[in-house]
Amino acid sequence: MTKEKDKHLGLRIDTETHDKLKELAEYEGRSINGEVLYLIRQAIKKYENDNK
């Protein structure tokens, strides 16, 4: 079985939000990409738990 390639998502983000996200990611010990994925997964998990 072949693993499907990861998808790419371009995201426009204003400077202030980017700077705050970078600070949060560094505090959590993640890259910005890692932090975005973490936040998305948390939102999906909450949605799924709330809508079962």
C-alpha distance matrix in Angstrom:
0.0 3.8 6.6 9.3 12.5 15.2 18.0 21.5 24.5 28.0 30.7 34.4 36.4 40.1 41.5 42.9 39.7 37.7 40.2 40.1 36.3 36.4 39.0 37.1 33.9 36.0 37.7 34.5 33.2 30.4 29.9 30.7 27.1 26.3 29.3 28.3 24.8 26.6 29.2 26.8 24.8 28.2 29.3 26.3 26.7 30.4 29.9 27.6 30.1 33.1 31.7 30.4
3.8 0.0 3.8 6.3 9.0 12.1 14.9 18.3 21.5 24.8 27.7 31.4 33.5 37.2 38.4 40.1 37.0 34.8 37.4 37.6 33.8 33.8 36.6 34.9 31.6 33.7 35.7 32.6 31.2 28.2 27.3 28.0 24.4 23.9 27.1 26.0 22.7 24.9 27.4 25.0 23.5 27.1 28.1 25.3 26.2 29.9 29.3 27.4 30.2 32.9 31.7 30.9
6.6 3.8 0.0 3.8 6.3 8.8 11.9 15.2 18.4 21.8 24.5 28.2 30.1 33.7 35.0 36.5 33.3 31.3 33.8 33.8 30.1 30.1 32.9 31.1 27.9 30.1 32.0 29.0 27.6 24.6 23.7 24.4 20.7 20.2 23.3 22.3 19.0 21.1 23.7 21.4 19.9 23.5 24.6 22.0 23.0 26.6 26.3 24.6 27.3 30.1 29.1 28.5
9.3 6.3 3.8 0.0 3.8 6.5 8.8 12.3 15.3 18.7 21.6 25.3 27.4 31.2 32.7 34.3 31.2 29.2 32.1 32.2 28.5 28.7 31.8 30.1 27.0 29.5 31.6 28.7 27.6 24.3 23.0 23.1 19.3 19.4 22.2 20.6 17.6 20.3 22.4 19.7 18.7 22.5 23.1 20.5 22.1 25.5 24.8 23.5 26.5 28.9 27.8 27.6
12.5 9.0 6.3 3.8 0.0 3.8 6.3 9.3 12.7 15.8 18.9 22.5 24.7 28.4 29.7 31.5 28.6 26.4 29.2 29.7 26.0 26.0 29.2 27.9 24.7 27.0 29.5 26.8 25.6 22.1 20.4 20.4 16.6 17.2 20.2 18.6 16.0 19.0 21.1 18.7 18.3 22.1 22.8 20.7 22.5 25.8 25.2 24.5 27.5 29.7 28.9 29.2
15.2 12.1 8.8 6.5 3.8 0.0 3.8 6.7 9.8 13.1 15.7 19.4 21.4 25.0 26.3 28.0 25.0 22.9 25.7 26.0 22.3 22.5 25.6 24.2 21.2 23.7 26.0 23.4 22.4 18.8 17.1 16.9 13.1 13.7 16.6 14.9 12.3 15.5 17.5 15.2 15.1 18.8 19.5 17.8 19.7 22.9 22.5 22.1 25.1 27.2 26.7 27.2
18.0 14.9 11.9 8.8 6.3 3.8 0.0 3.8 6.6 10.0 12.8 16.5 18.8 22.5 24.2 26.0 23.1 21.2 24.3 24.7 21.2 21.7 25.1 23.8 21.1 23.9 26.2 23.9 23.3 19.6 17.5 16.5 12.8 14.2 16.4 14.0 12.0 15.6 16.8 14.1 14.8 18.5 18.4 16.9 19.5 22.2 21.4 21.5 24.7 26.3 25.7 26.7
21.5 18.3 15.2 12.3 9.3 6.7 3.8 0.0 3.8 6.6 9.7 13.2 15.7 19.3 21.0 23.1 20.4 18.3 21.5 22.3 19.0 19.4 22.9 22.1 19.5 22.2 24.8 23.0 22.3 18.5 16.0 14.5 11.1 13.4 15.4 12.8 11.8 15.6 16.5 14.2 15.7 19.1 18.9 18.1 20.9 23.2 22.6 23.2 26.3 27.7 27.3 28.7
24.5 21.5 18.4 15.3 12.7 9.8 6.6 3.8 0.0 3.8 6.3 10.0 12.4 16.2 18.2 20.1 17.3 15.6 19.1 19.8 16.6 17.6 21.1 20.2 18.2 21.1 23.6 22.0 21.9 18.1 15.6 13.3 10.4 13.1 14.1 10.9 10.8 14.6 14.6 12.3 14.6 17.6 16.8 16.5 19.7 21.5 20.7 21.9 25.0 25.9 25.7 27.5
28.0 24.8 21.8 18.7 15.8 13.1 10.0 6.6 3.8 0.0 3.8 6.8 9.8 13.3 15.4 17.8 15.4 13.7 17.2 18.4 15.7 16.6 20.2 19.9 18.2 20.9 23.6 22.6 22.5 18.9 16.0 13.2 11.1 14.4 15.1 12.0 13.0 16.5 16.1 14.4 17.2 19.8 18.8 19.1 22.3 23.8 23.0 24.7 27.6 28.2 28.1 30.3
30.7 27.7 24.5 21.6 18.9 15.7 12.8 9.7 6.3 3.8 0.0 3.8 6.2 9.9 12.3 14.4 11.9 10.6 14.4 15.3 12.9 14.3 17.8 17.5 16.4 19.3 21.6 20.9 21.3 18.0 15.3 11.9 10.7 14.0 13.7 10.5 12.4 15.5 14.3 13.1 16.5 18.4 17.2 18.2 21.4 22.3 21.7 23.9 26.5 26.7 27.1 29.6
34.4 31.4 28.2 25.3 22.5 19.4 16.5 13.2 10.0 6.8 3.8 0.0 3.8 6.9 9.7 12.1 10.3 9.5 13.1 14.5 13.0 14.4 17.7 17.9 17.4 20.0 22.3 22.2 22.8 19.8 17.1 13.5 13.2 16.6 15.7 12.8 15.4 18.1 16.5 15.8 19.4 20.8 19.4 20.8 24.1 24.5 23.9 26.4 28.9 28.7 29.2 32.0
36.4 33.5 30.1 27.4 24.7 21.4 18.8 15.7 12.4 9.8 6.2 3.8 0.0 3.8 6.5 8.4 6.6 6.2 9.8 11.0 10.0 11.7 14.6 15.0 15.1 17.6 19.6 19.9 20.9 18.2 15.8 12.1 12.8 15.9 14.3 11.9 15.1 17.2 15.3 15.4 19.0 19.9 18.6 20.7 23.6 23.7 23.6 26.4 28.4 28.2 29.1 32.0
40.1 37.2 33.7 31.2 28.4 25.0 22.5 19.3 16.2 13.3 9.9 6.9 3.8 0.0 3.8 5.7 5.5 6.1 8.7 10.2 10.6 12.2 14.4 15.4 16.2 18.2 20.0 21.0 22.1 19.9 17.7 14.1 15.6 18.5 16.5 14.7 18.2 19.8 17.7 18.3 22.0 22.3 21.1 23.6 26.3 26.0 26.0 29.1 30.8 30.4 31.5 34.6
41.5 38.4 35.0 32.7 29.7 26.3 24.2 21.0 18.2 15.4 12.3 9.7 6.5 3.8 0.0 3.8 5.5 5.0 6.1 8.6 9.8 10.4 12.2 14.1 15.1 16.3 18.3 19.8 20.7 18.9 16.7 13.4 15.7 18.4 16.5 15.5 19.2 20.5 18.8 20.0 23.4 23.6 23.0 25.6 28.0 27.8 28.3 31.3 32.8 32.5 34.0 36.9
42.9 40.1 36.5 34.3 31.5 28.0 26.0 23.1 20.1 17.8 14.4 12.1 8.4 5.7 3.8 0.0 3.8 5.4 5.2 6.3 8.6 9.9 10.7 12.4 14.2 15.5 16.7 18.5 19.9 18.6 17.1 14.0 16.6 18.7 16.2 15.5 19.3 20.0 17.9 19.6 22.9 22.6 21.9 24.9 27.0 26.4 27.2 30.3 31.5 31.0 32.8 35.8
39.7 37.0 33.3 31.2 28.6 25.0 23.1 20.4 17.3 15.4 11.9 10.3 6.6 5.5 5.5 3.8 0.0 3.8 5.5 5.1 6.0 8.5 9.8 10.4 12.0 14.1 15.2 16.3 18.0 16.3 14.9 11.5 13.8 15.8 13.1 12.1 15.8 16.4 14.2 15.8 19.2 18.8 18.1 21.1 23.3 22.7 23.5 26.6 27.8 27.4 29.2 32.1
37.7 34.8 31.3 29.2 26.4 22.9 21.2 18.3 15.6 13.7 10.6 9.5 6.2 6.1 5.0 5.4 3.8 0.0 3.8 5.5 5.0 6.0 8.6 9.8 10.3 12.1 14.1 15.1 16.1 14.1 12.1 8.8 11.3 13.6 11.6 10.9 14.6 15.6 14.2 15.8 19.0 19.2 19.0 21.6 23.8 23.8 24.7 27.4 28.8 28.9 30.6 33.3
40.2 37.4 33.8 32.1 29.2 25.7 24.3 21.5 19.1 17.2 14.4 13.1 9.8 8.7 6.1 5.2 5.5 3.8 0.0 3.8 5.5 5.1 6.2 8.7 9.9 10.6 12.3 14.3 15.2 14.1 12.5 10.0 13.2 15.0 12.8 13.1 16.8 17.3 16.1 18.3 21.1 20.9 21.2 24.1 25.8 25.7 27.0 29.7 30.7 30.9 32.9 35.5
40.1 37.6 33.8 32.2 29.7 26.0 24.7 22.3 19.8 18.4 15.3 14.5 11.0 10.2 8.6 6.3 5.1 5.5 3.8 0.0 3.8 5.4 5.0 6.2 8.5 9.9 10.5 12.3 14.1 13.3 12.7 10.2 13.5 14.5 11.5 12.1 15.8 15.5 13.8 16.5 19.2 18.4 18.7 21.9 23.3 22.9 24.4 27.3 28.0 28.0 30.3 32.9
36.3 33.8 30.1 28.5 26.0 22.3 21.2 19.0 16.6 15.7 12.9 13.0 10.0 10.6 9.8 8.6 6.0 5.0 5.5 3.8 0.0 3.8 5.4 5.0 6.0 8.5 9.8 10.5 12.0 10.5 9.6 6.8 9.8 10.8 7.9 8.4 12.0 12.0 10.7 13.2 15.9 15.5 16.0 18.9 20.4 20.4 22.0 24.5 25.5 25.9 27.9 30.4
36.4 33.8 30.1 28.7 26.0 22.5 21.7 19.4 17.6 16.6 14.3 14.4 11.7 12.2 10.4 9.9 8.5 6.0 5.1 5.4 3.8 0.0 3.8 5.4 5.1 6.1 8.5 9.8 10.3 9.0 7.7 5.7 9.4 10.5 8.6 10.0 13.2 13.4 13.1 15.6 17.9 17.9 18.9 21.5 22.9 23.3 25.0 27.3 28.2 29.0 31.0 33.2
39.0 36.6 32.9 31.8 29.2 25.6 25.1 22.9 21.1 20.2 17.8 17.7 14.6 14.4 12.2 10.7 9.8 8.6 6.2 5.0 5.4 3.8 0.0 3.8 5.5 5.2 6.2 8.7 9.8 9.9 9.9 8.9 12.6 12.8 10.3 12.4 15.5 14.8 14.3 17.4 19.4 18.7 20.0 22.9 23.8 23.8 25.9 28.3 28.8 29.4 31.8 34.1
37.1 34.9 31.1 30.1 27.9 24.2 23.8 22.1 20.2 19.9 17.5 17.9 15.0 15.4 14.1 12.4 10.4 9.8 8.7 6.2 5.0 5.4 3.8 0.0 3.8 5.5 5.1 6.2 8.6 8.5 9.5 8.4 11.6 11.0 7.9 10.2 13.1 11.7 11.1 14.5 16.2 15.2 16.6 19.7 20.2 20.2 22.5 24.8 25.1 25.8 28.4 30.5
33.9 31.6 27.9 27.0 24.7 21.2 21.1 19.5 18.2 18.2 16.4 17.4 15.1 16.2 15.1 14.2 12.0 10.3 9.9 8.5 6.0 5.1 5.5 3.8 0.0 3.8 5.4 5.1 6.0 4.9 5.7 5.5 8.6 7.7 5.4 8.5 10.8 9.9 10.4 13.5 14.8 14.6 16.5 19.0 19.6 20.3 22.5 24.4 25.0 26.2 28.5 30.3
36.0 33.7 30.1 29.5 27.0 23.7 23.9 22.2 21.1 20.9 19.3 20.0 17.6 18.2 16.3 15.5 14.1 12.1 10.6 9.9 8.5 6.1 5.2 5.5 3.8 0.0 3.8 5.4 4.9 5.8 6.8 7.9 11.2 10.3 8.9 12.1 14.2 13.2 14.1 17.2 18.3 18.0 20.1 22.6 23.0 23.7 26.1 27.9 28.2 29.6 32.0 33.7
37.7 35.7 32.0 31.6 29.5 26.0 26.2 24.8 23.6 23.6 21.6 22.3 19.6 20.0 18.3 16.7 15.2 14.1 12.3 10.5 9.8 8.5 6.2 5.1 5.4 3.8 0.0 3.8 5.5 7.7 9.9 10.8 13.8 12.3 10.2 13.5 15.5 13.6 14.1 17.7 18.5 17.4 19.7 22.4 22.3 22.7 25.4 27.3 27.1 28.4 31.1 32.8
34.5 32.6 29.0 28.7 26.8 23.4 23.9 23.0 22.0 22.6 20.9 22.2 19.9 21.0 19.8 18.5 16.3 15.1 14.3 12.3 10.5 9.8 8.7 6.2 5.1 5.4 3.8 0.0 3.8 5.6 8.8 10.0 12.2 9.8 8.0 11.6 12.8 10.5 11.6 15.1 15.3 14.4 17.1 19.5 19.2 19.9 22.7 24.2 24.1 25.7 28.3 29.7
33.2 31.2 27.6 27.6 25.6 22.4 23.3 22.3 21.9 22.5 21.3 22.8 20.9 22.1 20.7 19.9 18.0 16.1 15.2 14.1 12.0 10.3 9.8 8.6 6.0 4.9 5.5 3.8 0.0 3.8 7.0 9.6 11.6 9.2 8.8 12.6 13.4 11.7 13.7 16.7 16.8 16.6 19.5 21.4 21.2 22.4 25.1 26.3 26.5 28.4 30.7 31.9
30.4 28.2 24.6 24.3 22.1 18.8 19.6 18.5 18.1 18.9 18.0 19.8 18.2 19.9 18.9 18.6 16.3 14.1 14.1 13.3 10.5 9.0 9.9 8.5 4.9 5.8 7.7 5.6 3.8 0.0 3.8 6.4 7.8 5.5 5.8 9.4 10.1 9.2 11.4 14.0 14.3 14.9 17.4 19.1 19.4 20.9 23.2 24.4 25.1 26.9 29.0 30.2
29.9 27.3 23.7 23.0 20.4 17.1 17.5 16.0 15.6 16.0 15.3 17.1 15.8 17.7 16.7 17.1 14.9 12.1 12.5 12.7 9.6 7.7 9.9 9.5 5.7 6.8 9.9 8.8 7.0 3.8 0.0 3.8 5.3 4.9 6.1 8.6 9.8 10.3 12.2 14.1 15.2 16.3 18.3 19.9 20.8 22.4 24.2 25.5 26.7 28.4 30.1 31.6
30.7 28.0 24.4 23.1 20.4 16.9 16.5 14.5 13.3 13.2 11.9 13.5 12.1 14.1 13.4 14.0 11.5 8.8 10.0 10.2 6.8 5.7 8.9 8.4 5.5 7.9 10.8 10.0 9.6 6.4 3.8 0.0 3.8 5.4 5.1 6.2 8.6 9.7 10.6 12.3 14.2 15.3 16.6 18.4 19.9 21.1 22.6 24.3 25.7 26.9 28.6 30.4
27.1 24.4 20.7 19.3 16.6 13.1 12.8 11.1 10.4 11.1 10.7 13.2 12.8 15.6 15.7 16.6 13.8 11.3 13.2 13.5 9.8 9.4 12.6 11.6 8.6 11.2 13.8 12.2 11.6 7.8 5.3 3.8 0.0 3.8 5.4 5.2 6.2 8.6 10.0 10.6 12.3 14.2 15.5 16.5 18.3 20.1 21.1 22.5 24.3 25.8 27.0 28.6
26.3 23.9 20.2 19.4 17.2 13.7 14.2 13.4 13.1 14.4 14.0 16.6 15.9 18.5 18.4 18.7 15.8 13.6 15.0 14.5 10.8 10.5 12.8 11.0 7.7 10.3 12.3 9.8 9.2 5.5 4.9 5.4 3.8 0.0 3.8 5.5 5.2 6.1 8.7 9.9 10.5 12.2 14.3 15.3 16.3 18.3 19.9 20.9 22.3 24.2 25.7 27.0
29.3 27.1 23.3 22.2 20.2 16.6 16.4 15.4 14.1 15.1 13.7 15.7 14.3 16.5 16.5 16.2 13.1 11.6 12.8 11.5 7.9 8.6 10.3 7.9 5.4 8.9 10.2 8.0 8.8 5.8 6.1 5.1 5.4 3.8 0.0 3.8 5.4 5.0 6.2 8.6 9.8 10.5 12.3 14.2 15.2 16.5 18.3 19.9 21.0 22.4 24.2 25.9
28.3 26.0 22.3 20.6 18.6 14.9 14.0 12.8 10.9 12.0 10.5 12.8 11.9 14.7 15.5 15.5 12.1 10.9 13.1 12.1 8.4 10.0 12.4 10.2 8.5 12.1 13.5 11.6 12.6 9.4 8.6 6.2 5.2 5.5 3.8 0.0 3.8 5.4 5.2 6.1 8.6 9.9 10.6 12.3 14.2 15.4 16.5 18.3 20.0 21.1 22.5 24.4
24.8 22.7 19.0 17.6 16.0 12.3 12.0 11.8 10.8 13.0 12.4 15.4 15.1 18.2 19.2 19.3 15.8 14.6 16.8 15.8 12.0 13.2 15.5 13.1 10.8 14.2 15.5 12.8 13.4 10.1 9.8 8.6 6.2 5.2 5.4 3.8 0.0 3.8 5.5 5.1 6.1 8.5 9.9 10.5 12.1 14.2 15.2 16.3 18.1 19.8 20.9 22.4
26.6 24.9 21.1 20.3 19.0 15.5 15.6 15.6 14.6 16.5 15.5 18.1 17.2 19.8 20.5 20.0 16.4 15.6 17.3 15.5 12.0 13.4 14.8 11.7 9.9 13.2 13.6 10.5 11.7 9.2 10.3 9.7 8.6 6.1 5.0 5.4 3.8 0.0 3.8 5.5 5.2 6.2 8.7 9.9 10.5 12.3 14.2 15.3 16.4 18.2 19.9 21.3
29.2 27.4 23.7 22.4 21.1 17.5 16.8 16.5 14.6 16.1 14.3 16.5 15.3 17.7 18.8 17.9 14.2 14.2 16.1 13.8 10.7 13.1 14.3 11.1 10.4 14.1 14.1 11.6 13.7 11.4 12.2 10.6 10.0 8.7 6.2 5.2 5.5 3.8 0.0 3.8 5.5 5.1 6.2 8.7 9.8 10.6 12.3 14.2 15.3 16.4 18.3 20.2
26.8 25.0 21.4 19.7 18.7 15.2 14.1 14.2 12.3 14.4 13.1 15.8 15.4 18.3 20.0 19.6 15.8 15.8 18.3 16.5 13.2 15.6 17.4 14.5 13.5 17.2 17.7 15.1 16.7 14.0 14.1 12.3 10.6 9.9 8.6 6.1 5.1 5.5 3.8 0.0 3.8 5.4 5.1 6.2 8.6 9.9 10.5 12.3 14.2 15.3 16.4 18.4
24.8 23.5 19.9 18.7 18.3 15.1 14.8 15.7 14.6 17.2 16.5 19.4 19.0 22.0 23.4 22.9 19.2 19.0 21.1 19.2 15.9 17.9 19.4 16.2 14.8 18.3 18.5 15.3 16.8 14.3 15.2 14.2 12.3 10.5 9.8 8.6 6.1 5.2 5.5 3.8 0.0 3.8 5.4 5.0 6.0 8.6 9.8 10.4 12.1 14.1 15.2 16.5
28.2 27.1 23.5 22.5 22.1 18.8 18.5 19.1 17.6 19.8 18.4 20.8 19.9 22.3 23.6 22.6 18.8 19.2 20.9 18.4 15.5 17.9 18.7 15.2 14.6 18.0 17.4 14.4 16.6 14.9 16.3 15.3 14.2 12.2 10.5 9.9 8.5 6.2 5.1 5.4 3.8 0.0 3.8 5.5 5.1 6.2 8.6 9.9 10.5 12.1 14.2 15.7
29.3 28.1 24.6 23.1 22.8 19.5 18.4 18.9 16.8 18.8 17.2 19.4 18.6 21.1 23.0 21.9 18.1 19.0 21.2 18.7 16.0 18.9 20.0 16.6 16.5 20.1 19.7 17.1 19.5 17.4 18.3 16.6 15.5 14.3 12.3 10.6 9.9 8.7 6.2 5.1 5.4 3.8 0.0 3.8 5.5 5.2 6.1 8.6 9.9 10.5 12.1 14.4
26.3 25.3 22.0 20.5 20.7 17.8 16.9 18.1 16.5 19.1 18.2 20.8 20.7 23.6 25.6 24.9 21.1 21.6 24.1 21.9 18.9 21.5 22.9 19.7 19.0 22.6 22.4 19.5 21.4 19.1 19.9 18.4 16.5 15.3 14.2 12.3 10.5 9.9 8.7 6.2 5.0 5.5 3.8 0.0 3.8 5.4 5.0 6.1 8.5 9.8 10.5 12.2
26.7 26.2 23.0 22.1 22.5 19.7 19.5 20.9 19.7 22.3 21.4 24.1 23.6 26.3 28.0 27.0 23.3 23.8 25.8 23.3 20.4 22.9 23.8 20.2 19.6 23.0 22.3 19.2 21.2 19.4 20.8 19.9 18.3 16.3 15.2 14.2 12.1 10.5 9.8 8.6 6.0 5.1 5.5 3.8 0.0 3.8 5.5 5.2 6.1 8.5 9.9 10.9
30.4 29.9 26.6 25.5 25.8 22.9 22.2 23.2 21.5 23.8 22.3 24.5 23.7 26.0 27.8 26.4 22.7 23.8 25.7 22.9 20.4 23.3 23.8 20.2 20.3 23.7 22.7 19.9 22.4 20.9 22.4 21.1 20.1 18.3 16.5 15.4 14.2 12.3 10.6 9.9 8.6 6.2 5.2 5.4 3.8 0.0 3.8 5.5 5.1 6.0 8.5 10.3
29.9 29.3 26.3 24.8 25.2 22.5 21.4 22.6 20.7 23.0 21.7 23.9 23.6 26.0 28.3 27.2 23.5 24.7 27.0 24.4 22.0 25.0 25.9 22.5 22.5 26.1 25.4 22.7 25.1 23.2 24.2 22.6 21.1 19.9 18.3 16.5 15.2 14.2 12.3 10.5 9.8 8.6 6.1 5.0 5.5 3.8 0.0 3.8 5.5 5.2 6.0 8.7
27.6 27.4 24.6 23.5 24.5 22.1 21.5 23.2 21.9 24.7 23.9 26.4 26.4 29.1 31.3 30.3 26.6 27.4 29.7 27.3 24.5 27.3 28.3 24.8 24.4 27.9 27.3 24.2 26.3 24.4 25.5 24.3 22.5 20.9 19.9 18.3 16.3 15.3 14.2 12.3 10.4 9.9 8.6 6.1 5.2 5.5 3.8 0.0 3.8 5.5 5.2 6.1
30.1 30.2 27.3 26.5 27.5 25.1 24.7 26.3 25.0 27.6 26.5 28.9 28.4 30.8 32.8 31.5 27.8 28.8 30.7 28.0 25.5 28.2 28.8 25.1 25.0 28.2 27.1 24.1 26.5 25.1 26.7 25.7 24.3 22.3 21.0 20.0 18.1 16.4 15.3 14.2 12.1 10.5 9.9 8.5 6.1 5.1 5.5 3.8 0.0 3.8 5.6 5.8
33.1 32.9 30.1 28.9 29.7 27.2 26.3 27.7 25.9 28.2 26.7 28.7 28.2 30.4 32.5 31.0 27.4 28.9 30.9 28.0 25.9 29.0 29.4 25.8 26.2 29.6 28.4 25.7 28.4 26.9 28.4 26.9 25.8 24.2 22.4 21.1 19.8 18.2 16.4 15.3 14.1 12.1 10.5 9.8 8.5 6.0 5.2 5.5 3.8 0.0 3.8 6.0
31.7 31.7 29.1 27.8 28.9 26.7 25.7 27.3 25.7 28.1 27.1 29.2 29.1 31.5 34.0 32.8 29.2 30.6 32.9 30.3 27.9 31.0 31.8 28.4 28.5 32.0 31.1 28.3 30.7 29.0 30.1 28.6 27.0 25.7 24.2 22.5 20.9 19.9 18.3 16.4 15.2 14.2 12.1 10.5 9.9 8.5 6.0 5.2 5.6 3.8 0.0 3.8
30.4 30.9 28.5 27.6 29.2 27.2 26.7 28.7 27.5 30.3 29.6 32.0 32.0 34.6 36.9 35.8 32.1 33.3 35.5 32.9 30.4 33.2 34.1 30.5 30.3 33.7 32.8 29.7 31.9 30.2 31.6 30.4 28.6 27.0 25.9 24.4 22.4 21.3 20.2 18.4 16.5 15.7 14.4 12.2 10.9 10.3 8.7 6.1 5.8 6.0 3.8 0.0
